[in-house]
Amino acid sequence: MNNSENRLERKCSCCGGENPEKQRIDAILEKYADVKGPLIPILQEVQNLYNYLPKDVLEYIADKTGTPISEIYGVVTFYSLFHLNPRGRNVIRVCQGTACHVRG
């Protein structure tokens, strides 16, 4: 089994207790429990934990919120601020628009 597949099922490495990652995600989900349409803020906070959105975490969110994974995947792939693959600390962007080209 792949490490990423069981990320939330692992126990704490120092004490063998509850997984701290799972506790953080549960706290985020609890924070938005009574909010209508909380999917985007939940995904933003979870992405801040990992710097991307791991597949197993998306499945966990789908299970806990009762939202179909297809809907979550649709949101994640629609908005450019969400990432399904790990990203580096620094992101370099190059403007290739007409205004940038004219400006040099």
DSSP file (Angstrom, degrees, kcal/mol; ACC not computed):
  #  RESIDUE AA STRUCTURE BP1 BP2  ACC     N-H-->O    O-->H-N    N-H-->O    O-->H-N    TCO  KAPPA ALPHA  PHI   PSI    X-CA   Y-CA   Z-CA
    1    1 A M              0   0    0      0, 0.0     2,-0.1     0, 0.0     5,-0.0   0.000 360.0 360.0 360.0 138.6    0.0    0.0    0.0
    2    2 A N    >>  -     0   0    0      1,-0.1     4,-0.9     2,-0.0     3,-0.7  -0.412 360.0-123.5 -71.9 144.9    1.3    3.5   -0.9
    3    3 A N  G >4 S+     0   0    0      1,-0.3     3,-0.7     2,-0.2    -1,-0.1   0.878 112.2  53.1 -57.3 -40.2    2.1    5.9    2.0
    4    4 A S  G >4 S+     0   0    0      1,-0.2     3,-0.8     2,-0.2    52,-0.3   0.759  99.8  63.8 -69.9 -22.4   -0.3    8.5    0.6
    5    5 A E  G <4 S+     0   0    0     -3,-0.7    -1,-0.2     1,-0.2    -2,-0.2   0.826 113.8  30.6 -70.6 -29.6   -3.1    6.0    0.5
    6    6 A N  G XX S+     0   0    0     -4,-0.9     4,-1.1    -3,-0.7     3,-0.9   0.038  79.2 125.8-117.8  27.2   -3.1    5.5    4.3
    7    7 A R  T <4 S+     0   0    0     -3,-0.8     3,-0.3     1,-0.3    15,-0.2   0.868  80.9  39.6 -53.0 -44.1   -2.0    9.0    5.4
    8    8 A L  T 34 S+     0   0    0     -4,-0.2    -1,-0.3     1,-0.2    11,-0.2   0.592 109.9  60.3 -87.0 -10.5   -4.9    9.6    7.7
    9    9 A E  T <4 S+     0   0    0     -3,-0.9    -1,-0.2     9,-0.1    -2,-0.2   0.640  82.8 101.7 -90.0 -15.5   -5.0    6.0    9.0
   10   10 A R  S  < S-     0   0    0     -4,-1.1     9,-0.2    -3,-0.3     2,-0.2  -0.307  70.8-125.5 -67.6 152.6   -1.5    6.2   10.5
   11   11 A K        -     0   0    0      1,-0.1     7,-0.2     7,-0.1     6,-0.1  -0.494  41.7 -75.4 -90.0 165.9   -1.0    6.7   14.2
   12   12 A C     >  -     0   0    0      5,-2.3     4,-1.7    -2,-0.2    -1,-0.1  -0.413  37.9-141.0 -62.2 133.3    1.1    9.5   15.7
   13   13 A S  T  4 S+     0   0    0      1,-0.2    -1,-0.1     2,-0.2     6,-0.0   0.757  95.8  46.3 -72.1 -24.2    4.8    8.6   15.3
   14   14 A C  T  4 S+     0   0    0      1,-0.1    -1,-0.2     3,-0.0    -2,-0.0   0.858 133.7   6.5 -88.1 -35.8    5.8    9.9   18.8
   15   15 A C  T  4 S-     0   0    0      3,-0.1    -2,-0.2     2,-0.1     3,-0.1   0.513  89.0-119.4-126.8  -8.9    3.1    8.4   21.0
   16   16 A G  S  < S+     0   0    0     -4,-1.7    -3,-0.1     1,-0.1     3,-0.1   0.593  73.4 124.6  77.8   9.4    1.0    6.1   18.9
   17   17 A G        -     0   0    0      1,-0.2    -5,-2.3    -6,-0.1    -1,-0.1   0.095  69.0 -32.6 -84.8-159.6   -2.1    8.1   19.5
   18   18 A E  S    S-     0   0    0     -7,-0.2    -1,-0.2     1,-0.1    -7,-0.1  -0.265  74.1 -98.4 -60.0 141.6   -4.5    9.8   17.2
   19   19 A N     >  -     0   0    0     -9,-0.2     4,-1.9   -11,-0.2     5,-0.1  -0.460  26.2-147.4 -64.3 121.7   -3.0   11.1   13.9
   20   20 A P  H  > S+     0   0    0      0, 0.0     4,-2.1     0, 0.0     5,-0.2   0.840  97.3  55.7 -63.0 -32.8   -2.4   14.8   14.3
   21   21 A E  H  > S+     0   0    0      1,-0.2     4,-2.2     2,-0.2     5,-0.2   0.930 108.3  47.8 -63.4 -44.0   -3.1   15.4   10.6
   22   22 A K  H  > S+     0   0    0      1,-0.2     4,-2.7     2,-0.2    -1,-0.2   0.883 109.7  53.3 -64.1 -38.7   -6.5   13.8   10.9
   23   23 A Q  H  X S+     0   0    0     -4,-1.9     4,-2.1     2,-0.2    -1,-0.2   0.899 108.6  49.7 -63.7 -40.4   -7.2   15.9   14.1
   24   24 A R  H  X S+     0   0    0     -4,-2.1     4,-2.0     2,-0.2    -2,-0.2   0.914 112.4  46.9 -65.0 -42.3   -6.4   19.1   12.2
   25   25 A I  H  X S+     0   0    0     -4,-2.2     4,-2.6     1,-0.2    -2,-0.2   0.914 111.1  51.6 -66.3 -41.8   -8.7   18.2    9.3
   26   26 A D  H  X S+     0   0    0     -4,-2.7     4,-2.4     1,-0.2    -1,-0.2   0.877 108.3  52.6 -61.4 -37.2  -11.5   17.2   11.7
   27   27 A A  H  X S+     0   0    0     -4,-2.1     4,-2.0     2,-0.2    -1,-0.2   0.897 109.8  48.4 -65.0 -40.0  -11.1   20.6   13.4
   28   28 A I  H  X S+     0   0    0     -4,-2.0     4,-1.3     2,-0.2    -2,-0.2   0.936 112.7  47.8 -64.1 -46.4  -11.4   22.4   10.0
   29   29 A L  H  < S+     0   0    0     -4,-2.6     3,-0.2     1,-0.2    -2,-0.2   0.881 111.8  50.2 -63.0 -38.2  -14.5   20.3    9.2
   30   30 A E  H >< S+     0   0    0     -4,-2.4     3,-1.3     1,-0.2     4,-0.3   0.878 104.5  58.5 -67.2 -37.1  -16.0   21.0   12.6
   31   31 A K  H 3< S+     0   0    0     -4,-2.0     3,-0.3     1,-0.3    -1,-0.2   0.835 114.4  37.1 -59.7 -34.4  -15.4   24.8   12.2
   32   32 A Y  T >< S+     0   0    0     -4,-1.3     3,-1.1    -3,-0.2    -1,-0.3   0.177  83.3 110.8-104.6  16.3  -17.5   24.8    9.0
   33   33 A A  T <  S+     0   0    0     -3,-1.3    -1,-0.2     1,-0.3    -2,-0.1   0.854  86.5  35.2 -60.6 -37.1  -20.2   22.3   10.2
   34   34 A D  T 3  S+     0   0    0     -4,-0.3     2,-0.4    -3,-0.3    -1,-0.3   0.266  95.8 105.3-102.9  10.8  -23.0   24.9   10.4
   35   35 A V  S <  S-     0   0    0     -3,-1.1     2,-0.4     1,-0.0    -3,-0.0  -0.756  70.5-126.1 -95.2 136.8  -21.9   27.0    7.4
   36   36 A K  S    S+     0   0    0     -2,-0.4    -2,-0.1     1,-0.2    -3,-0.0  -0.676  90.4   4.5 -81.9 131.0  -23.8   26.8    4.2
   37   37 A G  S    S+     0   0    0     -2,-0.4     3,-0.3     1,-0.1    -1,-0.2   0.951  77.2 159.4  65.1  53.0  -21.7   26.0    1.2
   38   38 A P     >  +     0   0    0      0, 0.0     4,-2.3     0, 0.0     5,-0.2   0.408  37.0 103.3 -89.0   4.2  -18.4   25.4    3.1
   39   39 A L  H  > S+     0   0    0      1,-0.2     4,-2.7     2,-0.2     5,-0.2   0.900  79.6  47.0 -59.1 -48.2  -16.5   23.4    0.5
   40   40 A I  H  > S+     0   0    0     -3,-0.3     4,-2.4     1,-0.2    -1,-0.2   0.935 114.2  46.1 -64.0 -47.4  -14.2   26.1   -0.9
   41   41 A P  H  > S+     0   0    0      0, 0.0     4,-2.2     0, 0.0    -1,-0.2   0.890 113.3  51.3 -62.1 -36.1  -13.1   27.4    2.5
   42   42 A I  H  X S+     0   0    0     -4,-2.3     4,-2.5     1,-0.2     5,-0.2   0.952 111.5  46.6 -62.6 -48.5  -12.5   23.8    3.7
   43   43 A L  H  X S+     0   0    0     -4,-2.7     4,-2.5    -5,-0.2    -1,-0.2   0.870 110.8  53.1 -62.8 -37.3  -10.4   23.0    0.7
   44   44 A Q  H  X S+     0   0    0     -4,-2.4     4,-1.6    -5,-0.2    -1,-0.2   0.932 111.7  44.7 -63.8 -45.4   -8.4   26.3    1.1
   45   45 A E  H  X S+     0   0    0     -4,-2.2     4,-1.0     2,-0.2    -2,-0.2   0.900 113.9  48.9 -67.4 -40.3   -7.6   25.5    4.7
   46   46 A V  H >X S+     0   0    0     -4,-2.5     4,-1.5     1,-0.2     3,-0.7   0.906 109.1  53.1 -66.1 -39.9   -6.7   21.9    4.0
   47   47 A Q  H 3X S+     0   0    0     -4,-2.5     4,-3.1     1,-0.2     5,-0.3   0.854 102.5  59.1 -63.1 -33.0   -4.5   23.0    1.1
   48   48 A N  H 3< S+     0   0    0     -4,-1.6    -1,-0.2     1,-0.2    -2,-0.2   0.808 104.1  52.5 -64.4 -28.4   -2.7   25.3    3.5
   49   49 A L  H << S+     0   0    0     -4,-1.0    -2,-0.2    -3,-0.7    -1,-0.2   0.910 127.3  18.4 -70.4 -42.9   -1.8   22.3    5.6
   50   50 A Y  H  < S-     0   0    0     -4,-1.5    -2,-0.2     2,-0.4    -3,-0.2   0.593  94.9-123.1-106.5 -15.4   -0.2   20.3    2.8
   51   51 A N  S  < S+     0   0    0     -4,-3.1    36,-0.3    -5,-0.2     2,-0.3   0.503  94.8  33.8  72.9   7.4    0.5   22.9    0.1
   52   52 A Y  S    S-     0   0    0     -5,-0.3    -2,-0.4    -6,-0.3    32,-0.2  -0.928  95.2 -96.0-166.3-179.9   -1.7   20.8   -2.2
   53   53 A L        -     0   0    0     30,-2.8    -6,-0.1    -2,-0.3   -10,-0.0  -0.870  35.8-148.9-114.4  99.6   -4.8   18.5   -1.9
   54   54 A P     >  -     0   0    0      0, 0.0     4,-2.0     0, 0.0     3,-0.3  -0.327  19.2-122.6 -66.1 148.3   -3.9   14.8   -1.5
   55   55 A K  H  > S+     0   0    0      1,-0.2     4,-2.2     2,-0.2     5,-0.2   0.899 110.4  51.4 -58.8 -45.4   -6.3   12.3   -3.0
   56   56 A D  H  > S+     0   0    0    -52,-0.3     4,-1.8     1,-0.2    -1,-0.2   0.834 109.1  51.4 -65.6 -30.9   -6.9   10.5    0.3
   57   57 A V  H  > S+     0   0    0     -3,-0.3     4,-2.5     2,-0.2    -1,-0.2   0.889 108.4  51.2 -71.6 -39.2   -7.6   13.7    2.1
   58   58 A L  H  X S+     0   0    0     -4,-2.0     4,-2.4     1,-0.2    -2,-0.2   0.900 110.2  49.8 -62.5 -40.0  -10.2   14.7   -0.6
   59   59 A E  H  X S+     0   0    0     -4,-2.2     4,-2.3     2,-0.2    -1,-0.2   0.885 110.2  50.5 -65.2 -38.5  -11.9   11.3   -0.1
   60   60 A Y  H  X S+     0   0    0     -4,-1.8     4,-2.7     2,-0.2    -2,-0.2   0.919 110.7  48.8 -64.7 -44.1  -11.9   11.8    3.7
   61   61 A I  H  X S+     0   0    0     -4,-2.5     4,-2.5     2,-0.2     6,-0.4   0.912 110.8  51.1 -62.1 -42.8  -13.5   15.3    3.2
   62   62 A A  H  X>S+     0   0    0     -4,-2.4     4,-1.5     1,-0.2     5,-0.8   0.919 112.3  46.7 -60.1 -44.2  -16.1   13.8    0.8
   63   63 A D  H  <5S+     0   0    0     -4,-2.3    -2,-0.2     1,-0.2    -1,-0.2   0.919 115.9  43.9 -64.2 -45.2  -16.9   11.0    3.4
   64   64 A K  H  <5S+     0   0    0     -4,-2.7    -2,-0.2     1,-0.2    -1,-0.2   0.825 120.7  38.7 -73.7 -31.7  -17.2   13.4    6.3
   65   65 A T  H  <5S-     0   0    0     -4,-2.5    -1,-0.2    -5,-0.2    -2,-0.2   0.618 102.2-125.0 -93.7 -13.3  -19.2   16.1    4.6
   66   66 A G  T  <5 +     0   0    0     -4,-1.5    -3,-0.2     1,-0.3    -4,-0.1   0.693  63.6 140.7  75.4  17.9  -21.4   13.8    2.5
   67   67 A T      < -     0   0    0     -5,-0.8    -1,-0.3    -6,-0.4    -2,-0.2  -0.794  60.2-108.4 -93.5 132.8  -20.4   15.6   -0.6
   68   68 A P    >>  -     0   0    0      0, 0.0     4,-1.8     0, 0.0     3,-0.7  -0.339  20.5-129.4 -59.6 139.0  -19.8   13.4   -3.7
   69   69 A I  H 3> S+     0   0    0      1,-0.3     4,-2.9     2,-0.2     5,-0.2   0.819 108.7  61.5 -59.8 -30.3  -16.1   13.1   -4.5
   70   70 A S  H 3> S+     0   0    0      2,-0.2     4,-2.1     1,-0.2    -1,-0.3   0.881 103.9  48.3 -64.3 -37.3  -17.0   14.0   -8.1
   71   71 A E  H <> S+     0   0    0     -3,-0.7     4,-2.0     2,-0.2    -2,-0.2   0.915 112.7  47.6 -68.0 -42.9  -18.3   17.4   -6.9
   72   72 A I  H  X S+     0   0    0     -4,-1.8     4,-2.6     1,-0.2    -2,-0.2   0.933 112.7  48.8 -63.4 -45.7  -15.2   18.0   -4.9
   73   73 A Y  H  X S+     0   0    0     -4,-2.9     4,-2.5     1,-0.2     5,-0.2   0.886 108.8  54.5 -62.1 -38.3  -12.9   17.0   -7.8
   74   74 A G  H  X S+     0   0    0     -4,-2.1     4,-1.3    -5,-0.2    -1,-0.2   0.896 110.6  45.1 -61.3 -41.4  -14.9   19.3  -10.0
   75   75 A V  H  X S+     0   0    0     -4,-2.0     4,-2.1     2,-0.2    -2,-0.2   0.928 113.3  50.1 -67.1 -45.4  -14.4   22.3   -7.7
   76   76 A V  H  < S+     0   0    0     -4,-2.6     6,-0.3     1,-0.2    -2,-0.2   0.881 114.9  42.6 -63.6 -39.4  -10.7   21.5   -7.3
   77   77 A T  H  < S+     0   0    0     -4,-2.5    -1,-0.2    -5,-0.2    -2,-0.2   0.718 112.0  55.4 -81.7 -19.5  -10.0   21.2  -11.0
   78   78 A F  H  < S+     0   0    0     -4,-1.3     2,-0.4    -5,-0.2    -2,-0.2   0.920  99.6  62.9 -77.2 -44.7  -12.2   24.3  -11.9
   79   79 A Y  S >< S-     0   0    0     -4,-2.1     3,-1.3     1,-0.1    -1,-0.1  -0.690  71.1-149.3 -89.3 130.3  -10.4   26.8   -9.6
   80   80 A S  T 3  S+     0   0    0     -2,-0.4    -1,-0.1     1,-0.2    -4,-0.0   0.639  90.9  71.8 -72.6 -13.6   -6.7   27.5  -10.4
   81   81 A L  T 3  S+     0   0    0      2,-0.0     2,-0.3     0, 0.0    -1,-0.2   0.657  86.6  77.9 -77.2 -13.3   -5.9   28.2   -6.8
   82   82 A F    <   -     0   0    0     -3,-1.3     2,-0.4    -6,-0.3   -38,-0.1  -0.753  64.5-164.4 -98.0 145.2   -6.3   24.5   -5.9
   83   83 A H        -     0   0    0     -2,-0.3   -30,-2.8     1,-0.1     4,-0.1  -0.992  20.2-167.0-133.2 134.6   -3.5   22.0   -6.7
   84   84 A L  S    S+     0   0    0     -2,-0.4   -29,-0.2   -32,-0.2    -1,-0.1   0.515  78.0  58.2 -94.9  -8.1   -3.6   18.2   -6.8
   85   85 A N  S    S-     0   0    0    -34,-0.1   -32,-0.1   -31,-0.1     0, 0.0  -0.910  98.0 -91.5-121.5 150.1    0.2   17.7   -6.9
   86   86 A P        -     0   0    0      0, 0.0     2,-0.3     0, 0.0   -34,-0.1  -0.274  44.4-155.7 -58.6 143.8    2.8   18.9   -4.4
   87   87 A R        -     0   0    0    -36,-0.3     4,-0.1    -4,-0.1    -4,-0.0  -0.852  16.1-105.8-121.3 157.0    4.2   22.3   -5.2
   88   88 A G        -     0   0    0     -2,-0.3    -1,-0.1     2,-0.2     3,-0.0  -0.209  34.1-106.7 -72.9 169.9    7.5   24.0   -4.4
   89   89 A R  S    S+     0   0    0      1,-0.1     2,-0.5     2,-0.0    -1,-0.1   0.892 107.3  45.1 -65.8 -40.1    7.8   26.7   -1.8
   90   90 A N  S    S-     0   0    0      2,-0.0     2,-0.5     0, 0.0    -2,-0.2  -0.908  70.6-160.9-110.5 131.8    8.3   29.4   -4.5
   91   91 A V        -     0   0    0     -2,-0.5     2,-0.5    -4,-0.1    -4,-0.0  -0.952   7.0-156.2-112.6 124.1    6.1   29.6   -7.6
   92   92 A I        -     0   0    0     -2,-0.5     2,-0.4     2,-0.0    -2,-0.0  -0.867  10.5-170.5-102.3 128.3    7.4   31.6  -10.5
   93   93 A R        -     0   0    0     -2,-0.5     2,-0.5     2,-0.0    -2,-0.0  -0.946   8.4-157.5-120.0 140.5    4.9   33.0  -13.0
   94   94 A V        -     0   0    0     -2,-0.4     2,-0.4     2,-0.0    -2,-0.0  -0.972  16.6-134.7-118.8 123.2    5.7   34.6  -16.3
   95   95 A C        +     0   0    0     -2,-0.5    -2,-0.0     1,-0.1     0, 0.0  -0.626  26.2 172.8 -77.2 126.5    3.2   37.0  -17.9
   96   96 A Q        +     0   0    0     -2,-0.4    -1,-0.1     4,-0.1     2,-0.0   0.137  37.0 123.3-118.1  17.7    2.7   36.2  -21.5
   97   97 A G  S  > S-     0   0    0      1,-0.1     4,-2.2     4,-0.0     5,-0.2  -0.254  76.0-106.2 -74.9 166.7   -0.2   38.6  -22.1
   98   98 A T  H  > S+     0   0    0      1,-0.2     4,-2.6     2,-0.2     5,-0.2   0.902 118.1  53.6 -61.2 -43.9   -0.1   41.4  -24.7
   99   99 A A  H  > S+     0   0    0      1,-0.2     4,-1.9     2,-0.2    -1,-0.2   0.899 111.2  45.6 -60.9 -41.6    0.3   44.2  -22.1
  100  100 A C  H  > S+     0   0    0      2,-0.2     4,-1.3     1,-0.2    -1,-0.2   0.885 112.5  51.7 -68.1 -38.7    3.4   42.5  -20.6
  101  101 A H  H  < S+     0   0    0     -4,-2.2    -2,-0.2     2,-0.2    -1,-0.2   0.916 111.4  45.9 -64.9 -43.7    4.8   41.8  -24.0
  102  102 A V  H  < S+     0   0    0     -4,-2.6    -1,-0.2     1,-0.2    -2,-0.2   0.890 112.1  51.7 -66.2 -39.2    4.4   45.5  -25.1
  103  103 A R  H  <        0   0    0     -4,-1.9    -1,-0.2    -5,-0.2    -2,-0.2   0.730 360.0 360.0 -72.0 -22.2    5.9   46.7  -21.8
  104  104 A G     <        0   0    0     -4,-1.3    -3,-0.2    -3,-0.2    -4,-0.1   0.435 360.0 360.0  93.9 360.0    8.9   44.4  -22.3
